[in-house]
Amino acid sequence: MKRIKLILISALLVGVAFSGCSPLKKMKKGADQVKYTVNPPVLELIGDEVAITVNGSYPAKYFNKSVTMDLTPVIQSGSNELAYGTYKVQGESVKGNDKVIKYDGGSFSYSAKVTYKPEFQQSELILKANAAKGSTSLAFDPIKLADGIITTCLLVQKDGKATYAADKFVRITTDEYSADIKYGLQQSDVRTAESKKAEIKEFTEAVKAAKANDRVNFKGAEISAYASPEGPLDLNTKLSNSREKTGEAFFTKNFKAAKVEEIVKSDFLKVLTTPEDWDGFKKEMEASNLADKQLILRVLSMYSDPIVREREIKNIAAAYEEIKKDILPKLRRAKMTVNIEVVGLSDQEILAQVDKDASKLKLEEILYAGTLVQDNNKKLAVYQAAARTYPEDYRTKNNLGTVLLNLGRTSEAKTALNDAKAIANNDIVKNNLAVVALREGKIAEAEELLTSIAANEDAKYNLGTIKIIQGKYTDAVNYFGSQVEINAALAKLLAKQNEAAITILNSVKSDDALVYYLKAVAGARTQNNNLVISNLKTAASKSAALKANAKKDVEFAKYFDNADFKAIVQ
């Protein structure tokens, strides 16, 4: 009898246990009735994170009122797992603060992010569920939600674009030499003292030197004769005409004696007369220290009639005495001007000097020389010579830093650019220091520098690159604008503008393997098999790294079993 009681008690306990587990088992058995969706349908790396939104819908009479459930999305690659945070749901009779799923049915939406790890590039997103009722729990079978992970954003080129500061080299420049002879009051003869003064000698020697210089060409000569604005106009007209004749005679004799006859030939020399030199008067007045200077200048601005002007100025008695002494004598003159053009070094001559000794070039010549040299190592030598020879000009240090960046010598470039910054902390230098920060992985610092300047095309390119890294693809597209660059095409791809990306890639001048790889990606997205295979074949032949990446790139998931694809990536 006692043994029978024990058997009955044991059976009762088993029955109770079975009764306690049956709701969980029932839910596990009917788990296929629950509908799960995930966005994006294929996981994608954006910035440094993989974000998901999981939506679940439970049918009526499924979710037991007393059950709680832990839902954990997990990225799985082989034996490796990368788990998102657990989301909890509960039946309507459970006392708790989690999402309630009613017995009549219900749904949830859960969003989360995890930091990407490279070993999960080729992976699956599964959902692990664990249900509990009281102290009893039951793990459900994992459910696959999506494939992953698209990592196309990692193809961004992070080097950035540095900017050379422009030279101001002009091959042909213009200049002029001039001198004048002064006349006495109402006189037109050339005084001996005027003909022998130092100014005339220096003028003559400068013109003679120009003639002897093969790089100097005479472009014109002019003699202008003037009378000061005092006295009757008729008298001043006669004086200016007479001074033109004596001035021309003097300069003609002077330059014939100097054997520079060509500048005083009648078909080369122009002669002009100005009876009343009010312009010269105004210029001399502006440069003077006369007490009534502003008053006299106001008279000139108020009246255009020369008679009225002279009368009003004479009314300022004290000032007029100073004018007669210090201003008017300077206006009684004949001035000769010789215009020249100076032809600078040719490109070939500049390059020859670079090979010989770049430091012998003038500042603008040596900066221009850097633009003529294509090889970066030779360009480096030019800018090193420029920085040594002209250390006070920020452009030499900036351009040295730029070529060092282009050679991948970031640390040395940073030193040169900081030297440039100490001279001129302008937009060009800031852009280049932003490139340094970008290469050092200091994205926030690079962005701060770039957003503080009036962005040129290089700065916009760098900002676009930063926005790709940050996962802000629409912003990236806007910064790149119409630039035809690999990163600009990548931004279009990441923003799902596949056809626009193809257009850019077809126009990019670069023959880099990445151009062809991105075309293959665009082909996969637009179901263009020929575009995929032909371009991937070229990319793989040019880059072993891209060939290896293609083998596990989820962009090509539909081609993993394709024979042509396999032949390329093997």
C-alpha positions as CSV (number, residue, x, y, z in Angstrom):
1,M,0.0,0.0,0.0
2,K,2.8,2.4,0.9
3,R,4.6,1.6,-2.4
4,I,1.4,2.4,-4.3
5,K,1.1,5.8,-2.6
6,L,4.7,6.7,-3.5
7,I,4.1,5.8,-7.1
8,L,0.9,8.0,-7.2
9,I,2.8,10.9,-5.6
10,S,5.6,10.6,-8.2
11,A,3.2,10.5,-11.0
12,L,1.4,13.5,-9.7
13,L,4.7,15.5,-9.5
14,V,5.6,14.6,-13.0
15,G,2.2,15.6,-14.1
16,V,2.6,19.0,-12.4
17,A,6.0,19.5,-14.0
18,F,4.7,18.5,-17.4
19,S,1.8,20.9,-16.9
20,G,4.2,23.7,-16.0
21,C,6.3,23.1,-19.2
22,S,3.5,22.6,-21.6
23,P,2.8,26.4,-22.3
24,L,6.5,26.9,-23.1
25,K,6.7,23.8,-25.3
26,K,3.5,24.8,-27.0
27,M,5.0,28.2,-27.8
28,K,8.2,26.7,-29.0
29,K,6.3,24.2,-31.2
30,G,4.3,27.1,-32.7
31,A,7.2,29.4,-33.1
32,D,6.8,29.4,-36.9
33,Q,3.6,31.3,-36.5
34,V,5.6,34.3,-35.3
35,K,6.5,36.7,-38.1
36,Y,9.9,38.5,-37.9
37,T,11.2,41.1,-40.3
38,V,14.5,42.9,-40.1
39,N,15.6,46.2,-41.6
40,P,17.9,46.3,-43.5
41,P,17.2,42.9,-45.0
42,V,21.0,42.5,-45.5
43,L,23.1,44.0,-42.7
44,E,25.2,46.9,-43.6
45,L,28.1,48.7,-41.9
46,I,27.5,52.4,-41.5
47,G,30.2,54.4,-39.9
48,D,31.6,51.9,-37.4
49,E,28.3,50.3,-36.4
50,V,25.8,47.8,-37.7
51,A,22.3,48.9,-37.0
52,I,19.2,46.8,-37.1
53,T,15.5,47.1,-36.5
54,V,13.7,43.8,-35.7
55,N,9.9,43.7,-35.9
56,G,7.9,40.8,-34.5
57,S,4.3,39.9,-34.8
58,Y,2.6,37.3,-32.6
59,P,-0.7,35.7,-33.6
60,A,-3.8,35.4,-31.4
61,K,-3.7,32.6,-28.8
62,Y,0.0,32.2,-29.0
63,F,1.6,34.2,-26.3
64,N,0.8,32.7,-22.9
65,K,-0.3,35.3,-20.4
66,S,2.2,34.2,-17.7
67,V,5.3,33.9,-20.0
68,T,8.2,36.2,-20.3
69,M,10.6,36.0,-23.3
70,D,14.2,37.2,-23.9
71,L,15.0,38.0,-27.5
72,T,18.6,38.4,-28.5
73,P,19.7,39.2,-32.1
74,V,23.1,37.8,-32.7
75,I,25.5,38.1,-35.6
76,Q,27.0,34.7,-36.2
77,S,30.1,33.8,-38.2
78,G,31.1,30.2,-37.7
79,S,31.6,29.8,-34.0
80,N,32.0,33.6,-33.4
81,E,29.0,35.5,-32.2
82,L,28.4,39.3,-31.8
83,A,25.3,39.9,-29.7
84,Y,23.0,42.9,-29.7
85,G,21.3,43.8,-26.5
86,T,18.5,41.5,-25.3
87,Y,14.9,42.7,-25.8
88,K,12.3,41.5,-23.3
89,V,8.6,40.8,-23.9
90,Q,6.0,39.5,-21.5
91,G,2.5,38.1,-21.3
92,E,-0.3,40.3,-20.1
93,S,-0.5,38.7,-16.6
94,V,3.1,39.2,-15.8
95,K,3.9,42.0,-13.4
96,G,6.8,43.8,-15.0
97,N,7.8,46.8,-17.2
98,D,8.7,45.0,-20.4
99,K,6.8,45.1,-23.7
100,V,3.4,43.4,-23.2
101,I,2.2,40.9,-25.8
102,K,-1.5,40.1,-25.3
103,Y,-3.0,36.7,-25.6
104,D,-5.1,38.1,-28.4
105,G,-1.9,38.9,-30.3
106,G,0.6,41.7,-30.4
107,S,3.8,43.0,-31.9
108,F,7.1,44.8,-31.1
109,S,9.8,46.8,-32.8
110,Y,13.3,46.7,-31.5
111,S,16.3,48.8,-32.8
112,A,19.9,48.3,-31.8
113,K,23.5,48.8,-32.9
114,V,26.8,46.9,-32.4
115,T,30.3,48.0,-33.2
116,Y,31.6,46.2,-36.3
117,K,34.3,43.6,-36.2
118,P,36.1,42.4,-39.4
119,E,35.6,38.7,-38.7
120,F,31.9,39.1,-39.1
121,Q,32.0,40.4,-42.7
122,Q,30.4,37.2,-44.0
123,S,27.8,36.2,-41.4
124,E,24.2,35.7,-40.5
125,L,21.8,37.5,-38.2
126,I,19.9,35.0,-36.0
127,L,17.4,35.6,-33.3
128,K,17.8,33.6,-30.1
129,A,14.7,33.4,-27.9
130,N,14.4,32.1,-24.4
131,A,11.0,31.8,-22.7
132,A,10.2,31.4,-19.0
133,K,7.2,30.7,-16.9
134,G,7.9,31.0,-13.2
135,S,11.2,29.2,-12.5
136,T,11.0,27.1,-15.6
137,S,12.6,28.3,-18.9
138,L,13.0,26.9,-22.3
139,A,15.3,27.9,-25.2
140,F,13.7,28.1,-28.6
141,D,15.4,27.1,-31.8
142,P,17.4,30.1,-33.3
143,I,15.8,31.8,-36.3
144,K,17.8,33.3,-39.2
145,L,16.7,36.8,-39.9
146,A,19.2,38.2,-42.4
147,D,22.6,37.8,-44.1
148,G,25.5,40.2,-43.5
149,I,27.5,42.3,-43.6
150,I,27.8,44.8,-46.5
151,T,31.1,46.7,-45.8
152,T,31.4,48.8,-49.0
153,C,31.9,51.9,-47.0
154,L,35.3,50.6,-45.9
155,L,36.5,51.1,-49.5
156,V,36.7,54.8,-48.9
157,Q,40.1,56.4,-49.8
158,K,41.1,58.2,-46.6
159,D,44.3,60.0,-47.8
160,G,42.4,63.2,-48.4
161,K,43.5,66.0,-50.9
162,A,46.2,68.5,-50.0
163,T,46.4,71.9,-51.7
164,Y,49.4,73.5,-53.2
165,A,49.6,77.3,-52.7
166,A,49.7,79.0,-56.1
167,D,52.7,80.8,-57.5
168,K,52.5,84.3,-58.9
169,F,55.0,83.7,-61.7
170,V,54.4,85.9,-64.8
171,R,56.7,85.2,-67.7
172,I,56.4,88.6,-69.3
173,T,56.2,91.6,-67.0
174,T,55.9,95.3,-67.8
175,D,57.9,98.1,-66.3
176,E,58.8,101.7,-67.1
177,Y,61.7,104.1,-66.6
178,S,61.1,107.9,-66.4
179,A,62.7,111.2,-65.6
180,D,61.7,114.8,-66.0
181,I,63.4,118.2,-66.4
182,K,62.0,121.2,-64.6
183,Y,61.6,124.7,-66.1
184,G,61.6,128.1,-64.6
185,L,58.5,130.2,-64.3
186,Q,57.2,131.0,-67.8
187,Q,60.4,129.5,-69.2
188,S,60.9,126.7,-71.8
189,D,64.7,126.5,-72.1
190,V,66.5,123.5,-70.6
191,R,68.7,124.7,-67.8
192,T,72.3,123.3,-67.5
193,A,71.7,122.1,-64.0
194,E,68.6,120.1,-65.0
195,S,70.4,118.4,-67.9
196,K,73.2,117.2,-65.6
197,K,71.3,116.2,-62.5
198,A,71.6,112.6,-61.1
199,E,68.0,111.7,-62.1
200,I,68.8,112.1,-65.8
201,K,72.0,110.1,-65.5
202,E,70.3,107.2,-63.7
203,F,67.4,107.3,-66.2
204,T,69.9,107.1,-69.1
205,E,71.9,104.3,-67.6
206,A,68.7,102.3,-66.9
207,V,67.6,102.6,-70.5
208,K,71.1,101.7,-71.8
209,A,71.1,98.6,-69.5
210,A,67.7,97.6,-70.9
211,K,69.0,97.8,-74.4
212,A,71.9,95.5,-73.5
213,N,69.6,92.9,-71.9
214,D,68.3,90.3,-74.3
215,R,65.3,89.7,-72.0
216,V,64.1,93.3,-72.2
217,N,62.1,94.7,-75.1
218,F,61.2,98.4,-75.6
219,K,57.5,98.8,-76.0
220,G,57.1,102.6,-76.3
221,A,58.3,106.0,-75.3
222,E,56.5,109.2,-74.5
223,I,57.4,112.8,-73.8
224,S,54.8,114.8,-71.9
225,A,55.2,118.5,-71.5
226,Y,53.2,120.5,-68.8
227,A,52.5,123.9,-67.6
228,S,51.4,124.6,-64.1
229,P,47.8,125.8,-63.6
230,E,48.5,129.5,-63.1
231,G,48.1,132.4,-65.3
232,P,46.1,132.7,-68.6
233,L,45.3,129.5,-70.5
234,D,46.8,131.0,-73.8
235,L,50.1,131.5,-72.1
236,N,50.1,128.1,-70.6
237,T,49.3,126.5,-73.9
238,K,52.3,128.2,-75.6
239,L,54.5,127.2,-72.7
240,S,53.5,123.5,-72.8
241,N,54.0,123.5,-76.6
242,S,57.4,125.1,-76.3
243,R,58.5,122.8,-73.5
244,E,57.5,119.8,-75.6
245,K,59.9,121.0,-78.3
246,T,62.8,121.7,-76.0
247,G,62.1,118.5,-74.0
248,E,62.0,116.4,-77.1
249,A,65.2,118.0,-78.4
250,F,67.0,117.4,-75.1
251,F,66.0,113.7,-74.7
252,T,66.7,113.0,-78.4
253,K,70.2,114.4,-78.1
254,N,70.7,112.6,-74.8
255,F,69.8,109.1,-76.1
256,K,71.5,109.5,-79.4
257,A,74.7,110.2,-77.4
258,A,73.9,107.1,-75.3
259,K,73.5,105.1,-78.6
260,V,69.8,104.2,-77.8
261,E,68.5,106.0,-80.8
262,E,65.5,103.7,-81.4
263,I,63.5,105.1,-78.5
264,V,63.6,108.7,-79.9
265,K,62.7,107.8,-83.5
266,S,59.5,109.6,-84.7
267,D,57.6,106.4,-85.3
268,F,58.3,105.2,-81.8
269,L,58.2,108.3,-79.6
270,K,54.8,109.9,-78.7
271,V,54.7,113.5,-77.6
272,L,51.9,115.1,-75.5
273,T,51.2,118.5,-74.0
274,T,49.1,119.5,-71.0
275,P,48.6,123.3,-70.8
276,E,47.3,123.3,-67.2
277,D,48.3,120.3,-65.1
278,W,45.4,120.1,-62.6
279,D,45.9,116.3,-62.2
280,G,49.5,116.8,-61.3
281,F,48.5,119.7,-59.0
282,K,46.0,117.5,-57.1
283,K,48.5,114.6,-56.8
284,E,51.2,116.9,-55.4
285,M,48.7,118.5,-53.0
286,E,47.5,115.1,-51.7
287,A,51.1,114.3,-50.9
288,S,51.9,117.6,-49.3
289,N,51.8,118.7,-45.6
290,L,50.1,122.1,-46.3
291,A,47.9,123.2,-43.4
292,D,45.0,124.0,-45.8
293,K,45.4,120.9,-47.9
294,Q,41.9,119.6,-47.4
295,L,40.3,123.0,-48.1
296,I,42.2,123.2,-51.4
297,L,41.3,119.7,-52.4
298,R,37.7,120.5,-51.6
299,V,37.9,123.5,-54.0
300,L,39.2,121.1,-56.7
301,S,36.2,118.8,-56.2
302,M,33.7,121.6,-56.2
303,Y,34.8,123.5,-59.3
304,S,35.8,122.2,-62.7
305,D,36.3,125.6,-64.3
306,P,40.1,126.3,-64.2
307,I,39.6,130.1,-63.8
308,V,37.3,129.6,-60.8
309,R,39.7,127.1,-59.3
310,E,42.7,129.4,-59.6
311,R,40.7,132.3,-58.1
312,E,39.4,130.3,-55.2
313,I,42.8,128.9,-54.4
314,K,44.4,132.4,-54.5
315,N,41.8,133.6,-52.0
316,I,43.4,131.2,-49.5
317,A,46.3,133.7,-49.3
318,A,48.6,132.0,-46.8
319,A,48.3,128.6,-48.5
320,Y,48.8,130.1,-52.0
321,E,52.2,131.4,-51.0
322,E,53.3,127.9,-50.0
323,I,51.8,126.5,-53.2
324,K,53.8,128.9,-55.4
325,K,56.9,127.9,-53.5
326,D,56.5,124.1,-53.1
327,I,53.9,122.8,-55.5
328,L,53.8,124.8,-58.8
329,P,57.6,124.5,-59.6
330,K,57.2,120.7,-59.7
331,L,54.5,121.0,-62.4
332,R,56.6,123.1,-64.9
333,R,58.2,120.1,-66.6
334,A,58.8,117.8,-69.5
335,K,58.7,114.1,-68.6
336,M,60.0,111.2,-70.6
337,T,58.8,107.7,-70.0
338,V,60.2,104.5,-71.6
339,N,57.9,101.5,-71.4
340,I,59.5,98.0,-71.4
341,E,58.6,94.4,-71.1
342,V,60.8,91.9,-69.4
343,V,60.7,88.3,-70.6
344,G,61.3,85.8,-67.8
345,L,62.9,82.3,-68.0
346,S,61.3,79.8,-70.2
347,D,60.0,76.5,-68.8
348,Q,63.0,74.7,-70.2
349,E,65.4,77.3,-68.6
350,I,63.6,76.9,-65.3
351,L,63.9,73.1,-65.4
352,A,67.5,73.4,-66.3
353,Q,68.2,75.6,-63.3
354,V,66.3,73.2,-61.1
355,D,68.7,70.5,-62.2
356,K,71.7,72.8,-61.6
357,D,70.6,74.6,-58.4
358,A,67.0,75.4,-57.7
359,S,67.9,77.9,-54.9
360,K,69.2,80.3,-57.5
361,L,65.7,80.8,-58.9
362,K,63.6,83.8,-57.7
363,L,60.7,83.1,-55.3
364,E,57.9,83.0,-57.9
365,E,60.2,81.1,-60.3
366,I,61.0,78.3,-57.8
367,L,57.3,78.0,-56.8
368,Y,56.4,77.8,-60.5
369,A,59.2,75.2,-61.0
370,G,57.3,72.9,-58.6
371,T,54.3,72.9,-61.0
372,L,56.6,71.9,-63.9
373,V,58.0,68.8,-62.2
374,Q,55.8,65.8,-62.2
375,D,57.8,63.3,-60.2
376,N,57.1,63.8,-56.5
377,N,60.6,63.0,-55.3
378,K,62.0,65.7,-57.7
379,K,59.2,68.0,-56.7
380,L,60.2,67.4,-53.1
381,A,63.7,68.6,-53.8
382,V,62.4,71.8,-55.4
383,Y,60.2,72.7,-52.4
384,Q,62.9,71.8,-50.0
385,A,65.2,74.3,-51.8
386,A,62.3,76.8,-51.8
387,A,61.7,76.5,-48.0
388,R,65.5,76.9,-47.3
389,T,65.9,79.9,-49.6
390,Y,62.6,81.7,-48.9
391,P,61.6,80.6,-45.3
392,E,59.6,83.8,-44.7
393,D,57.0,82.8,-47.4
394,Y,54.3,80.4,-46.1
395,R,53.8,79.0,-49.6
396,T,57.3,77.3,-49.6
397,K,56.5,75.5,-46.3
398,N,53.0,74.7,-47.3
399,N,54.0,73.2,-50.6
400,L,56.8,71.2,-49.0
401,G,54.1,69.8,-46.6
402,T,51.8,69.0,-49.5
403,V,54.4,67.1,-51.5
404,L,55.3,65.2,-48.3
405,L,51.7,64.2,-47.9
406,N,51.6,63.0,-51.5
407,L,54.6,60.9,-50.7
408,G,52.9,59.4,-47.7
409,R,55.3,61.0,-45.2
410,T,52.6,62.4,-42.9
411,S,54.8,63.1,-39.9
412,E,57.3,65.2,-41.8
413,A,54.4,66.9,-43.6
414,K,52.9,67.9,-40.3
415,T,56.1,69.6,-39.2
416,A,56.3,71.6,-42.5
417,L,52.6,72.6,-42.4
418,N,52.9,73.8,-38.8
419,D,55.8,76.0,-39.9
420,A,53.5,77.3,-42.6
421,K,50.8,77.9,-40.1
422,A,53.1,80.0,-37.9
423,I,53.5,82.3,-40.9
424,A,50.0,82.4,-42.3
425,N,47.2,80.4,-40.7
426,N,45.0,80.6,-43.8
427,D,42.4,78.3,-45.5
428,I,45.0,76.4,-47.6
429,V,47.1,75.5,-44.6
430,K,44.1,74.6,-42.5
431,N,42.9,72.2,-45.3
432,N,46.3,70.5,-45.4
433,L,46.4,70.2,-41.6
434,A,43.0,68.6,-41.8
435,V,44.4,66.0,-44.2
436,V,47.1,65.3,-41.6
437,A,44.4,64.8,-39.0
438,L,42.4,62.6,-41.3
439,R,45.3,60.3,-41.9
440,E,46.0,60.2,-38.2
441,G,42.4,59.1,-37.6
442,K,41.5,62.3,-35.8
443,I,38.2,62.7,-37.7
444,A,36.6,65.3,-35.4
445,E,39.8,67.5,-35.5
446,A,39.9,67.3,-39.3
447,E,36.2,68.2,-39.6
448,E,36.6,71.2,-37.3
449,L,39.4,72.5,-39.4
450,L,37.6,72.1,-42.6
451,T,34.3,73.6,-41.4
452,S,36.2,76.7,-40.3
453,I,37.2,77.7,-43.8
454,A,35.6,78.8,-47.0
455,A,35.8,75.4,-48.7
456,N,37.5,75.0,-52.0
457,E,37.2,71.8,-54.1
458,D,39.9,70.0,-52.1
459,A,38.3,70.9,-48.8
460,K,34.9,69.8,-50.1
461,Y,36.4,66.5,-51.2
462,N,37.9,66.1,-47.7
463,L,34.6,66.9,-46.0
464,G,32.9,64.4,-48.3
465,T,35.4,61.7,-47.3
466,I,34.8,62.4,-43.7
467,K,31.0,62.1,-44.2
468,I,31.5,58.7,-45.7
469,I,33.6,57.6,-42.7
470,Q,30.8,58.9,-40.4
471,G,28.1,57.1,-42.4
472,K,26.4,60.3,-43.5
473,Y,26.1,59.5,-47.1
474,T,23.6,62.2,-48.3
475,D,26.0,64.8,-46.8
476,A,28.9,63.2,-48.5
477,V,27.1,63.3,-51.9
478,N,26.4,67.0,-51.4
479,Y,30.0,67.9,-50.5
480,F,31.4,66.0,-53.5
481,G,28.9,67.8,-55.8
482,S,30.0,67.3,-59.4
483,Q,33.5,66.1,-58.6
484,V,34.6,63.1,-60.7
485,E,36.4,61.1,-58.1
486,I,36.4,57.6,-56.8
487,N,35.2,58.7,-53.4
488,A,32.4,60.7,-55.0
489,A,31.3,57.5,-56.9
490,L,31.5,55.6,-53.6
491,A,29.2,58.1,-51.9
492,K,26.6,57.7,-54.7
493,L,26.8,53.9,-54.2
494,L,26.4,54.2,-50.5
495,A,23.4,56.5,-51.0
496,K,21.8,53.9,-53.3
497,Q,22.3,56.1,-56.3
498,N,23.8,53.2,-58.4
499,E,23.4,54.6,-61.9
500,A,24.9,57.9,-60.9
501,A,27.8,56.1,-59.4
502,I,28.4,54.2,-62.7
503,T,28.4,57.5,-64.6
504,I,31.1,58.9,-62.4
505,L,33.2,55.8,-62.5
506,N,33.0,55.8,-66.3
507,S,34.4,59.3,-66.3
508,V,37.1,58.9,-63.6
509,K,40.6,59.3,-65.2
510,S,42.2,57.0,-62.6
511,D,43.1,53.4,-63.6
512,D,43.0,52.3,-60.0
513,A,41.7,48.8,-59.3
514,L,39.1,50.3,-57.0
515,V,37.4,52.0,-60.0
516,Y,36.7,48.6,-61.5
517,Y,35.8,47.0,-58.2
518,L,33.1,49.7,-57.5
519,K,31.8,49.2,-61.1
520,A,31.4,45.5,-60.3
521,V,29.5,46.4,-57.1
522,A,27.2,48.7,-59.0
523,G,26.7,45.9,-61.5
524,A,25.7,43.5,-58.8
525,R,23.2,46.0,-57.4
526,T,21.7,46.6,-60.8
527,Q,21.7,42.9,-61.8
528,N,24.1,43.6,-64.7
529,N,26.1,40.3,-64.8
530,N,28.5,41.5,-67.6
531,L,29.4,44.6,-65.6
532,V,30.1,42.5,-62.5
533,I,32.3,39.8,-64.2
534,S,34.3,42.0,-66.6
535,N,35.1,44.7,-64.0
536,L,35.8,42.3,-61.2
537,K,38.2,40.4,-63.4
538,T,40.1,43.6,-64.0
539,A,40.1,44.7,-60.4
540,A,41.3,41.3,-59.2
541,S,44.2,41.4,-61.8
542,K,45.3,44.8,-60.4
543,S,44.8,44.2,-56.7
544,A,45.3,41.0,-54.7
545,A,43.6,42.7,-51.7
546,L,40.5,43.4,-53.6
547,K,40.5,39.9,-55.1
548,A,40.5,38.5,-51.6
549,N,37.8,40.9,-50.4
550,A,35.5,40.0,-53.3
551,K,35.5,36.3,-52.2
552,K,33.7,37.3,-49.0
553,D,32.0,40.5,-50.0
554,V,28.3,40.2,-49.4
555,E,27.7,42.6,-52.3
556,F,28.5,39.6,-54.5
557,A,26.5,37.0,-52.4
558,K,24.4,36.1,-55.4
559,Y,27.6,35.2,-57.4
560,F,29.3,33.0,-54.8
561,D,28.3,29.9,-56.7
562,N,28.8,31.5,-60.2
563,A,31.5,29.7,-62.1
564,D,32.9,32.8,-63.6
565,F,33.0,34.5,-60.3
566,K,34.7,31.6,-58.7
567,A,37.4,31.6,-61.4
568,I,38.1,35.2,-60.7
569,V,38.5,35.0,-56.9
570,Q,40.2,31.6,-56.6
